[in-house]
Amino acid sequence: QHFGTVLLFKCVGGFGRYQWIHVTLISLPGLFMASQNLLNNFVSGIPNHYCTLPGNYSLHNSTQDSEQWLKAFIPLDASGTRLERCLRYPALLLLSWVRACVCMCFSFTEAPTEGCVDGWTFERSEFIATTVSEFGLVCSWKPLKQMIQTIYMGGVLTGAIIYGGLSDKFGRRSILIWSYLQLAILGCSSALSPNYSAYCIFRFLSGMAVSGIIINGVSLKVEWIPTPQRTLVGTLSSFFFTFGQLILAGLAYWLRDWRKLQVVVCLPQFIAFAYSWWYCESARWLLLKNRSKDALKALQRVARINGKHEAMEKLTVLHSHMKKEMESQKSTYTAVDLVRTRAMRRISVCLVVVWFATSFAYYGIVMDMQKFGVSIYLIQIIFGAVDFPSKLLALGMLSVLGRRITQAMCLFVAGSVVFANILVPTEMQTLRTALACLGKGFISASFTTVYLYTGELYPTVIRQTGMGLVSTMARVGSMAAPAVLILDEVLPSLPSLVYGGAAIIATGFACFLPETLNINLPDTIDDVEDKWCEHTAFHSTPTSESVWRLGLNDRDKI
């Protein structure tokens, strides 16, 4: 069955015109997937703010210097250089103090204070409007700002669970099309949110759609790509996410309004929905679901687009030989099958840890950009640009060293850099930012590797369920990452210790994964057990494929 599937794809022209168009169209929405995951940095950015002054003492009524005037009403923070963001002098005291304050250079060091009972005044130099300024998510309400990202990642987690299983049952193409439409409608609708609760609901549902797009897009690409081109295509596709980070920075800087930004990053999904009907369903999935006629039609269409008209008759003959064998295969699989057998269990456990640690460390670094003390737009561009050399490095490592070594090295270096940053004094902000960028680059390379790696490890019959499992654990990591930042109040270096430690631990688990370099995709669980049992793949190198060479030679004789 496995070699018959390989021959079917060889007949349609390998990596031809259809595959180029197919991969490009599926990858294009990735330009705005990064926008969805990192959107909260800009949509919920925290502008500089201070307590609103009583109506009779607004800045508009003052002829004094505005900063000095504010010092008469608002105390300085602990550093003594900035106005306190969440406190002001009580309004009753202002009546007796204001004239004296103006005359005495506005110096009050010890005086009773109160909260911002009249709300907050937000500066509009960096952001025109954000959810923070509109819904008042500052001071005692500040935790609700991070809660938006946690709720969004909860939606991504839920989508991984639901859409991962549904796509193995109903197909990759149909779930992918639905996910495009869901994100387009609900993403744009979130810009109309009248309050915080409504916005969180829309973001949760948008997160579900993002998960459906990512995991089904990855599988639909992998299942139409011949083995030799998988590394190159997988890595180059990830650059769409990298460009997306730069696009997000540009759009956020241009618009600076959270409602406009929300609409602009979601509208392109309507275009993706419109052209996604052109996709062919995965022929591998169709064959393994005993929908052999539909698989034959898809293969014939691909052969026609690739200019392989002579392959039509060959496809019909090969299809008839495979039909009886496919009918004998088990057609229903559940998540239990991911851990039922020895090789599948080992793969699943290791991938769960690797995905969790990669996502956990990644979002721990990128979701708190305002701490670097430079423009948030600039740091977004820097973080996006660093992905280019890191992913090119990953491409070379994947092709030469293989998946396992690349995955382990990326995690180890990223964790080590995070640890190193703990030792750098806070005054050396440039060095700290440079190390953070280096760590982010290797974590991004780890993401690129694990997406490709997972699609190659899991068999076709349960690939989406497996992608759903590991994507779920990744979302657990991304939900936990913002919460760990709270530990900063206990010990400033504690969050970095946790993020770096997770990456180092995952390095060990990555070393126990089997190598998949230059190996054909497995179609069934039996393929996985036969190829990646303890005495073959787990003790082999990327170039030692003795178990497979006999099968490849047999295929050549067919």
Backbone torsions as a table, in degrees:
resi	resn	phi	psi	omega
1	GLN	NA	-44.7	-176.6
2	HIS	-62.3	-47.2	-176.8
3	PHE	-73.8	-27.6	174.6
4	GLY	-63.9	-40.3	177.6
5	THR	-63.2	-41.4	177.7
6	VAL	-59.5	-42.9	-179.8
7	LEU	-65.5	-37.7	177.9
8	LEU	-58.7	-44.7	-178.7
9	PHE	-72.2	-29.3	176.8
10	LYS	-68.4	-34.9	-179.2
11	CYS	-65.1	-32.8	-175.8
12	VAL	-82.4	2.1	173.6
13	GLY	110.4	11.8	179.4
14	GLY	61.6	-128.4	179.5
15	PHE	-96.4	90.6	-175.8
16	GLY	-112.4	-155.8	-176.3
17	ARG	-59.9	-42.0	-179.1
18	TYR	-60.9	-46.4	-177.5
19	GLN	-61.8	-39.1	177.4
20	TRP	-60.6	-48.4	-179.4
21	ILE	-65.2	-44.7	-177.3
22	HIS	-58.6	-50.3	-178.5
23	VAL	-65.2	-40.9	-179.1
24	THR	-64.1	-45.8	-178.1
25	LEU	-66.0	-38.5	179.0
26	ILE	-70.6	-32.2	-177.1
27	SER	-78.9	-26.5	-175.5
28	LEU	-56.1	-44.5	177.6
29	PRO	-60.1	-17.1	176.7
30	GLY	-61.9	-20.8	175.8
31	LEU	-59.6	-25.3	-177.8
32	PHE	-116.2	1.6	173.8
33	MET	-72.0	-38.0	175.8
34	ALA	-62.7	-34.8	178.0
35	SER	-61.7	-39.0	-179.8
36	GLN	-66.6	-45.3	-175.6
37	ASN	-70.3	-31.9	-176.5
38	LEU	-107.0	7.8	-174.1
39	LEU	-60.9	-32.8	-175.4
40	ASN	-64.0	-24.8	177.3
41	ASN	-59.5	-33.0	-176.0
42	PHE	-105.5	-42.5	179.0
43	VAL	-63.5	-35.0	-179.6
44	SER	-115.8	32.7	174.4
45	GLY	-63.3	148.9	-177.5
46	ILE	-99.9	106.3	176.9
47	PRO	-72.0	159.2	171.0
48	ASN	-61.0	139.5	-175.4
49	HIS	-152.7	165.5	175.9
50	TYR	-155.4	168.0	-178.1
51	CYS	-63.3	138.5	176.1
52	THR	-67.0	134.6	-180.0
53	LEU	-78.7	154.7	173.5
54	PRO	-57.0	151.7	-173.7
55	GLY	-54.6	-35.6	-177.1
56	ASN	-75.6	-8.9	-175.4
57	TYR	-125.9	32.3	178.8
58	SER	-69.2	161.6	-178.7
59	LEU	-63.7	-25.5	-178.2
60	HIS	-68.9	-22.7	-179.8
61	ASN	-91.8	2.6	-175.2
62	SER	-106.4	140.7	175.2
63	THR	-101.3	-3.3	-179.4
64	GLN	-82.2	166.5	174.1
65	ASP	-56.1	132.9	-171.3
66	SER	-61.2	-42.4	-178.9
67	GLU	-65.8	-42.7	177.5
68	GLN	-66.0	-36.7	179.0
69	TRP	-63.6	-42.0	179.3
70	LEU	-63.1	-33.3	-179.7
71	LYS	-64.4	-19.2	177.0
72	ALA	-74.2	-20.2	-175.0
73	PHE	-115.6	-23.2	-173.6
74	ILE	-128.1	128.8	179.8
75	PRO	-74.2	165.7	175.1
76	LEU	-83.9	156.6	179.3
77	ASP	-78.3	-172.7	-174.7
78	ALA	-63.3	-30.1	-179.9
79	SER	-73.3	-20.1	-179.6
80	GLY	77.4	8.3	-177.9
81	THR	-113.7	-17.7	-176.8
82	ARG	-127.7	157.0	174.8
83	LEU	-70.4	142.3	175.9
84	GLU	-63.1	135.4	-174.9
85	ARG	-85.9	-22.4	-170.5
86	CYS	-124.9	6.9	-179.1
87	LEU	-133.3	156.0	172.6
88	ARG	-150.8	168.7	174.9
89	TYR	-74.5	143.1	-178.5
90	PRO	-55.6	143.1	-175.9
91	ALA	-61.6	-34.5	-178.1
92	LEU	-66.2	-33.8	180.0
93	LEU	-75.1	-24.2	-176.4
94	LEU	-63.1	-34.1	-178.0
95	LEU	-59.6	-39.6	-178.2
96	SER	-89.1	-17.9	-175.2
97	TRP	-94.6	-29.1	-165.2
98	VAL	-57.8	-44.4	-178.9
99	ARG	-67.1	-42.8	178.7
100	ALA	-64.3	-36.2	-178.9
101	CYS	-65.1	-42.7	179.8
102	VAL	-64.0	-37.7	-176.5
103	CYS	-78.9	-24.3	-174.1
104	MET	-108.8	33.0	173.9
105	CYS	63.1	24.2	170.4
106	PHE	57.8	40.1	-177.9
107	SER	-108.2	107.2	172.9
108	PHE	-128.5	121.3	-177.1
109	THR	-102.7	-40.5	-178.5
110	GLU	-126.2	107.0	-179.4
111	ALA	-153.3	151.7	177.9
112	PRO	-64.0	147.5	-179.7
113	THR	-129.4	168.2	176.7
114	GLU	-142.6	167.9	177.5
115	GLY	-72.5	179.3	-177.6
116	CYS	-82.9	76.9	-175.3
117	VAL	-68.4	-21.9	178.0
118	ASP	-101.2	14.5	-179.7
119	GLY	90.4	-161.7	-174.3
120	TRP	-127.7	152.9	171.4
121	THR	-109.0	124.7	-176.2
122	PHE	-106.7	133.7	174.5
123	GLU	-73.1	150.0	-175.5
124	ARG	-114.9	19.9	-178.2
125	SER	-74.8	-38.2	-178.0
126	GLU	-97.1	-39.6	176.8
127	PHE	-130.5	138.7	174.2
128	ILE	-78.3	-45.1	179.3
129	ALA	-155.3	136.3	175.1
130	THR	-134.9	170.7	175.8
131	THR	-62.8	-30.1	179.7
132	VAL	-65.2	-47.3	-179.2
133	SER	-73.2	-32.2	-176.8
134	GLU	-79.7	-37.5	-178.1
135	PHE	-102.2	2.7	177.2
136	GLY	66.4	46.2	-175.7
137	LEU	-91.8	58.7	178.8
138	VAL	-132.4	169.9	179.1
139	CYS	57.5	-122.5	-176.8
140	SER	-67.5	-18.1	179.9
141	TRP	-94.9	2.9	-175.0
142	LYS	-59.3	-37.5	178.4
143	PRO	-56.6	-25.0	179.3
144	LEU	-67.2	-22.4	178.0
145	LYS	-65.7	-48.1	177.3
146	GLN	-69.2	-26.2	179.8
147	MET	-62.7	-30.0	177.8
148	ILE	-59.0	-46.5	-179.8
149	GLN	-66.7	-38.4	178.6
150	THR	-64.2	-41.9	178.6
151	ILE	-65.4	-41.4	177.6
152	TYR	-59.8	-46.6	179.4
153	MET	-66.4	-29.5	172.7
154	GLY	-62.5	-37.3	175.3
155	GLY	-66.1	-40.7	177.7
156	VAL	-62.7	-40.4	177.4
157	LEU	-62.2	-47.5	-179.9
158	THR	-61.9	-41.0	178.6
159	GLY	-63.4	-37.1	178.5
160	ALA	-63.1	-41.0	179.8
161	ILE	-67.4	-48.4	-174.3
162	ILE	-74.4	-53.1	-173.8
163	TYR	-75.0	-25.3	176.1
164	GLY	-63.0	-46.2	178.5
165	GLY	-71.0	-40.2	-178.3
166	LEU	-64.4	-35.4	-177.9
167	SER	-71.4	-29.3	173.7
168	ASP	-70.6	-22.0	-179.5
169	LYS	-93.7	-42.4	-174.7
170	PHE	-108.8	-5.9	177.6
171	GLY	107.7	154.0	-178.1
172	ARG	-71.9	-42.6	-173.1
173	ARG	-62.2	-47.6	-175.5
174	SER	-65.7	-41.5	179.3
175	ILE	-69.4	-35.6	178.2
176	LEU	-64.7	-43.8	178.9
177	ILE	-61.2	-45.1	179.5
178	TRP	-62.3	-40.1	-178.5
179	SER	-64.0	-38.9	175.9
180	TYR	-58.1	-47.2	-177.3
181	LEU	-66.6	-41.4	-179.9
182	GLN	-60.9	-44.7	-179.2
183	LEU	-68.1	-38.9	-179.2
184	ALA	-62.2	-47.6	-175.7
185	ILE	-73.1	-52.0	-174.5
186	LEU	-74.4	-31.5	177.1
187	GLY	-64.7	-44.0	177.2
188	CYS	-69.0	-35.3	-179.5
189	SER	-65.6	-28.7	-179.5
190	SER	-62.9	-24.2	178.2
191	ALA	-69.3	-15.4	179.5
192	LEU	-95.9	5.7	-175.1
193	SER	-58.5	125.4	-179.9
194	PRO	-81.8	-17.0	-177.5
195	ASN	-152.7	175.6	-176.3
196	TYR	-61.8	-44.8	-176.8
197	SER	-62.3	-43.9	179.7
198	ALA	-62.5	-41.2	-179.5
199	TYR	-63.8	-41.1	179.4
200	CYS	-62.8	-39.2	178.8
201	ILE	-63.4	-45.7	179.4
202	PHE	-63.2	-39.5	179.5
203	ARG	-67.5	-35.7	176.5
204	PHE	-61.7	-47.6	-179.1
205	LEU	-68.0	-34.7	175.8
206	SER	-65.3	-38.6	177.1
207	GLY	-61.4	-38.4	175.5
208	MET	-59.2	-44.3	-179.0
209	ALA	-65.8	-40.6	178.5
210	VAL	-58.9	-42.4	178.9
211	SER	-63.0	-42.5	178.2
212	GLY	-61.5	-39.5	-179.9
213	ILE	-67.3	-45.7	-174.1
214	ILE	-68.3	-52.9	-173.5
215	ILE	-70.9	-33.9	178.6
216	ASN	-78.2	-33.9	176.2
217	GLY	-64.0	-43.1	178.9
218	VAL	-60.8	-47.9	-177.3
219	SER	-66.9	-41.3	-178.9
220	LEU	-65.3	-33.7	175.7
221	LYS	-69.4	-51.6	-175.3
222	VAL	-59.9	-38.2	-173.8
223	GLU	-78.0	-6.0	174.8
224	TRP	-111.7	4.2	-175.1
225	ILE	-107.6	129.5	175.2
226	PRO	-64.0	157.7	-175.4
227	THR	-54.5	-48.0	-174.6
228	PRO	-61.6	-25.9	-175.3
229	GLN	-96.3	-2.7	-172.4
230	ARG	-62.8	-43.0	-177.4
231	THR	-62.6	-50.0	-178.3
232	LEU	-62.0	-47.4	-178.1
233	VAL	-65.5	-42.8	-179.6
234	GLY	-61.3	-41.6	-179.3
235	THR	-72.1	-44.9	-179.6
236	LEU	-63.8	-35.4	177.6
237	SER	-62.3	-33.9	-178.6
238	SER	-67.4	-19.5	178.8
239	PHE	-67.8	-20.8	175.4
240	PHE	-63.4	-37.2	176.2
241	PHE	-67.4	-36.8	179.0
242	THR	-65.2	-48.3	175.9
243	PHE	-59.5	-34.1	179.3
244	GLY	-61.4	-34.2	177.3
245	GLN	-65.6	-38.7	177.9
246	LEU	-69.8	-39.4	177.6
247	ILE	-62.5	-41.2	178.7
248	LEU	-59.8	-44.9	179.3
249	ALA	-60.5	-42.5	179.6
250	GLY	-65.8	-45.0	179.9
251	LEU	-65.1	-42.3	-179.1
252	ALA	-64.7	-39.9	179.1
253	TYR	-67.5	-36.7	-178.3
254	TRP	-72.3	-45.3	-173.1
255	LEU	-87.2	-52.2	178.8
256	ARG	59.6	17.2	177.7
257	ASP	-128.1	124.5	-170.8
258	TRP	-65.1	-33.7	-179.1
259	ARG	-69.7	-43.8	178.4
260	LYS	-64.5	-42.8	-179.8
261	LEU	-63.1	-40.0	179.8
262	GLN	-60.7	-42.8	-179.6
263	VAL	-68.5	-44.8	-174.2
264	VAL	-63.9	-37.0	-177.5
265	VAL	-80.8	-12.2	-179.0
266	CYS	-103.8	-25.0	-178.9
267	LEU	-56.9	-40.2	-179.2
268	PRO	-58.9	-17.9	179.4
269	GLN	-68.5	-23.4	173.5
270	PHE	-64.9	-37.5	177.4
271	ILE	-66.5	-44.0	178.2
272	ALA	-61.1	-40.2	177.3
273	PHE	-61.4	-40.2	-176.9
274	ALA	-65.9	-43.4	-176.3
275	TYR	-89.5	-10.4	-177.5
276	SER	-67.8	-16.7	177.3
277	TRP	-66.9	-16.0	179.3
278	TRP	-75.3	-22.7	-176.8
279	TYR	-58.0	147.6	168.2
280	CYS	-91.8	138.8	173.8
281	GLU	-64.3	152.8	179.7
282	SER	-59.2	119.1	179.1
283	ALA	-65.1	-33.5	176.8
284	ARG	-59.9	-47.1	-178.7
285	TRP	-64.8	-42.0	179.9
286	LEU	-61.7	-43.0	179.1
287	LEU	-63.2	-42.0	-177.7
288	LEU	-76.3	-10.9	173.9
289	LYS	-100.9	13.5	179.2
290	ASN	61.1	24.8	174.5
291	ARG	-99.8	63.7	-170.9
292	SER	-67.0	-34.4	179.3
293	LYS	-65.6	-42.2	178.1
294	ASP	-65.6	-37.8	178.4
295	ALA	-63.9	-41.7	179.4
296	LEU	-63.5	-41.7	178.3
297	LYS	-62.1	-42.9	179.8
298	ALA	-63.6	-43.9	179.9
299	LEU	-65.2	-39.5	178.8
300	GLN	-66.1	-37.5	177.7
301	ARG	-64.7	-44.4	179.2
302	VAL	-63.2	-42.1	178.6
303	ALA	-61.7	-39.7	179.6
304	ARG	-65.3	-43.9	178.7
305	ILE	-65.6	-34.3	179.1
306	ASN	-79.8	-1.1	179.0
307	GLY	77.4	19.7	-179.8
308	LYS	-100.5	65.8	-176.4
309	HIS	-68.4	-28.0	-179.3
310	GLU	-71.9	-12.1	-177.1
311	ALA	-81.8	-10.6	-175.8
312	MET	-56.6	-47.6	-177.5
313	GLU	-68.7	-40.0	178.4
314	LYS	-61.1	-40.7	179.6
315	LEU	-61.3	-40.8	-179.2
316	THR	-63.7	-41.9	-180.0
317	VAL	-66.3	-48.4	179.5
318	LEU	-61.9	-39.6	-180.0
319	HIS	-61.8	-41.4	-179.1
320	SER	-66.6	-34.6	178.4
321	HIS	-69.4	-31.9	-176.6
322	MET	-85.2	-19.6	-169.1
323	LYS	-59.3	-47.2	-177.8
324	LYS	-63.9	-40.2	-179.7
325	GLU	-65.4	-38.6	-178.7
326	MET	-67.8	-33.2	-178.1
327	GLU	-67.0	-21.3	-179.3
328	SER	-86.1	-5.6	-176.6
329	GLN	-80.4	149.5	173.1
330	LYS	-64.6	132.5	-173.0
331	SER	-106.8	-7.9	-177.8
332	THR	-122.5	126.8	-179.9
333	TYR	-131.6	151.1	179.0
334	THR	-127.1	175.2	179.7
335	ALA	-62.1	-23.1	178.7
336	VAL	-61.9	-31.5	-179.2
337	ASP	-66.0	-15.9	177.8
338	LEU	-70.5	-20.6	-178.5
339	VAL	-128.0	7.7	-175.4
340	ARG	-70.9	-42.1	-176.6
341	THR	-104.8	166.7	-169.4
342	ARG	-64.7	-52.2	-177.3
343	ALA	-66.5	-41.5	179.3
344	MET	-64.1	-38.5	-179.7
345	ARG	-66.1	-42.5	-179.6
346	ARG	-65.2	-43.4	178.9
347	ILE	-61.7	-46.8	-175.7
348	SER	-64.6	-44.3	-179.1
349	VAL	-62.8	-45.7	-178.6
350	CYS	-65.4	-43.2	-179.2
351	LEU	-66.4	-36.5	178.2
352	VAL	-58.6	-45.8	-179.2
353	VAL	-67.4	-43.6	-178.4
354	VAL	-63.8	-45.3	179.5
355	TRP	-64.0	-44.0	-179.7
356	PHE	-60.4	-49.6	-176.0
357	ALA	-66.4	-39.8	-179.9
358	THR	-63.1	-48.1	-179.9
359	SER	-68.0	-40.1	-179.3
360	PHE	-59.7	-49.5	-179.3
361	ALA	-69.6	-38.8	-177.7
362	TYR	-61.3	-52.2	-176.9
363	TYR	-75.0	-22.3	172.6
364	GLY	-64.9	-31.7	-179.4
365	ILE	-83.4	-45.4	-167.2
366	VAL	-90.1	-12.9	-174.1
367	MET	-93.9	10.9	177.3
368	ASP	-137.0	55.1	-172.7
369	MET	-69.1	-26.4	-176.3
370	GLN	-70.6	-9.8	-179.6
371	LYS	-76.5	-11.8	-175.5
372	PHE	-81.4	-8.8	173.7
373	GLY	78.5	9.5	175.3
374	VAL	-122.5	174.9	-179.0
375	SER	-55.3	132.8	-179.8
376	ILE	-64.0	-29.8	178.5
377	TYR	-70.0	-40.0	179.4
378	LEU	-67.6	-43.4	-178.6
379	ILE	-66.9	-31.4	176.4
380	GLN	-65.5	-41.5	177.9
381	ILE	-64.8	-43.1	179.2
382	ILE	-62.3	-45.5	-180.0
383	PHE	-63.9	-34.6	177.7
384	GLY	-72.7	-42.3	-177.0
385	ALA	-65.8	-32.3	-177.9
386	VAL	-66.9	-18.1	178.8
387	ASP	-68.3	-28.8	-176.6
388	PHE	-61.8	-56.9	178.7
389	PRO	-65.2	-33.9	-178.0
390	SER	-68.1	-37.9	-179.7
391	LYS	-77.3	-31.6	173.5
392	LEU	-65.3	-38.9	175.1
393	LEU	-62.8	-42.5	178.8
394	ALA	-62.0	-39.1	178.9
395	LEU	-60.0	-46.4	178.3
396	GLY	-63.7	-42.3	-179.8
397	MET	-66.7	-40.7	179.5
398	LEU	-62.1	-38.4	-177.0
399	SER	-77.7	-29.8	-174.9
400	VAL	-101.2	-51.1	-175.1
401	LEU	-88.5	-21.6	-177.7
402	GLY	98.8	174.6	-174.8
403	ARG	-73.9	-44.1	-172.6
404	ARG	-63.2	-49.0	-178.7
405	ILE	-65.4	-40.8	179.1
406	THR	-61.5	-45.5	-179.9
407	GLN	-60.9	-45.9	-177.8
408	ALA	-66.5	-41.9	-178.0
409	MET	-66.7	-41.7	-180.0
410	CYS	-61.4	-43.8	179.4
411	LEU	-66.5	-42.2	-177.7
412	PHE	-65.5	-46.2	-179.4
413	VAL	-64.4	-42.6	179.9
414	ALA	-60.7	-45.7	179.1
415	GLY	-63.9	-39.0	-179.8
416	SER	-65.7	-39.4	179.5
417	VAL	-66.5	-39.6	177.7
418	VAL	-62.6	-41.6	176.4
419	PHE	-62.9	-42.1	-178.5
420	ALA	-62.1	-34.7	-178.5
421	ASN	-65.7	-23.3	178.6
422	ILE	-64.6	-32.6	-175.9
423	LEU	-81.9	-10.0	-178.0
424	VAL	-84.8	128.0	179.5
425	PRO	-59.9	148.4	-178.8
426	THR	-63.8	-22.8	179.0
427	GLU	-69.4	-24.8	-179.3
428	MET	-88.1	67.1	-172.3
429	GLN	-64.7	-36.5	-179.2
430	THR	-63.4	-44.6	179.6
431	LEU	-66.2	-40.5	178.6
432	ARG	-62.1	-42.1	179.0
433	THR	-65.6	-40.4	179.7
434	ALA	-62.9	-43.2	178.3
435	LEU	-66.2	-38.3	177.2
436	ALA	-62.1	-40.7	177.8
437	CYS	-64.3	-40.5	178.1
438	LEU	-63.6	-44.4	177.4
439	GLY	-62.8	-41.3	178.9
440	LYS	-63.7	-37.6	179.0
441	GLY	-61.9	-44.7	-179.3
442	PHE	-72.6	-32.2	175.4
443	ILE	-67.1	-37.8	176.2
444	SER	-63.8	-41.1	176.4
445	ALA	-62.7	-35.7	176.9
446	SER	-64.5	-40.1	176.9
447	PHE	-62.2	-45.6	179.2
448	THR	-57.8	-44.2	-178.3
449	THR	-66.7	-45.3	-173.5
450	VAL	-71.1	-30.4	174.8
451	TYR	-63.0	-47.1	178.9
452	LEU	-66.4	-44.9	-176.0
453	TYR	-60.2	-46.1	-177.3
454	THR	-63.0	-42.8	178.7
455	GLY	-62.8	-26.9	179.8
456	GLU	-86.3	-24.1	-176.8
457	LEU	-83.1	-41.5	-176.9
458	TYR	-82.5	142.2	179.8
459	PRO	-75.6	160.0	-175.2
460	THR	-57.8	-39.4	-173.5
461	VAL	-64.0	-20.8	-176.8
462	ILE	-139.8	21.1	-176.2
463	ARG	-61.9	-44.8	-177.0
464	GLN	-69.3	-35.3	175.9
465	THR	-64.3	-40.0	176.3
466	GLY	-65.5	-43.5	177.0
467	MET	-61.2	-36.7	178.1
468	GLY	-64.8	-40.4	179.9
469	LEU	-63.1	-52.5	-175.9
470	VAL	-70.4	-33.4	176.8
471	SER	-66.2	-34.0	175.8
472	THR	-60.5	-45.4	179.9
473	MET	-67.3	-33.2	175.7
474	ALA	-63.1	-40.6	-179.8
475	ARG	-70.1	-33.1	173.4
476	VAL	-60.3	-41.4	177.6
477	GLY	-64.1	-42.3	-179.0
478	SER	-70.7	-27.0	175.4
479	MET	-75.5	-34.6	-178.1
480	ALA	-76.1	-28.1	-174.6
481	ALA	-57.3	-48.6	179.4
482	PRO	-63.1	-34.0	-179.0
483	ALA	-66.1	-33.2	-179.1
484	VAL	-65.6	-26.4	179.5
485	LEU	-61.2	-21.9	177.6
486	ILE	-63.5	-27.9	179.9
487	LEU	-63.9	-14.1	177.9
488	ASP	-58.1	-29.2	-179.3
489	GLU	-74.1	-24.8	177.6
490	VAL	-80.6	-50.3	179.3
491	LEU	-151.1	120.2	-174.5
492	PRO	-54.8	-32.9	-177.6
493	SER	-87.5	-4.8	-174.5
494	LEU	-63.5	-43.9	177.8
495	PRO	-58.2	-42.3	179.7
496	SER	-64.3	-37.3	177.2
497	LEU	-62.1	-40.5	-179.3
498	VAL	-69.6	-47.0	-179.6
499	TYR	-61.8	-48.8	-179.5
500	GLY	-65.3	-39.1	179.4
501	GLY	-62.5	-39.3	178.8
502	ALA	-62.4	-42.1	-180.0
503	ALA	-65.7	-39.8	-179.9
504	ILE	-66.8	-42.5	178.7
505	ILE	-62.4	-41.9	-179.7
506	ALA	-64.7	-25.9	177.3
507	THR	-57.3	-43.3	179.6
508	GLY	-62.4	-40.9	179.4
509	PHE	-67.7	-36.0	179.7
510	ALA	-61.8	-30.7	-178.8
511	CYS	-67.5	-18.0	-178.8
512	PHE	-94.4	2.4	177.3
513	LEU	-81.4	147.4	177.1
514	PRO	-74.7	154.3	178.7
515	GLU	-81.3	142.0	-178.9
516	THR	-125.2	8.7	-178.7
517	LEU	-62.3	128.2	178.4
518	ASN	60.1	29.4	179.6
519	ILE	-116.1	136.0	-179.3
520	ASN	-66.1	151.8	179.5
521	LEU	-63.5	136.0	172.9
522	PRO	-75.5	143.9	179.6
523	ASP	-102.1	-32.6	-177.8
524	THR	-125.9	168.1	177.1
525	ILE	-65.2	-33.6	176.5
526	ASP	-62.1	-36.4	176.2
527	ASP	-59.6	-43.0	-179.8
528	VAL	-63.8	-45.4	-178.1
529	GLU	-66.7	-37.5	-179.2
530	ASP	-71.3	-38.5	-172.7
531	LYS	-89.4	-32.3	-173.1
532	TRP	-118.5	37.0	174.8
533	CYS	-75.5	172.0	-169.9
534	GLU	-60.9	-32.7	-172.9
535	HIS	-93.6	4.4	178.0
536	THR	-119.3	-82.6	-170.0
537	ALA	-68.4	-35.4	-174.7
538	PHE	-72.2	-15.2	178.8
539	HIS	-119.4	20.8	-179.2
540	SER	-107.2	168.4	172.8
541	THR	-110.6	168.1	-178.5
542	PRO	-56.8	-21.2	-176.3
543	THR	-103.2	-8.1	179.9
544	SER	-100.8	99.3	-176.9
545	GLU	-126.1	50.0	-173.5
546	SER	-62.3	-35.7	-178.3
547	VAL	-66.2	-31.7	-175.0
548	TRP	-87.9	-23.0	-173.8
549	ARG	-64.7	-35.8	177.4
550	LEU	-61.7	-43.4	178.8
551	GLY	-64.5	-39.8	179.8
552	LEU	-65.8	-37.8	177.7
553	ASN	-66.5	-40.2	176.9
554	ASP	-61.9	-37.9	180.0
555	ARG	-63.2	-39.6	-178.7
556	ASP	-65.7	-24.3	-179.7
557	LYS	-80.5	-16.9	-175.5
558	ILE	-66.5	NA	NA
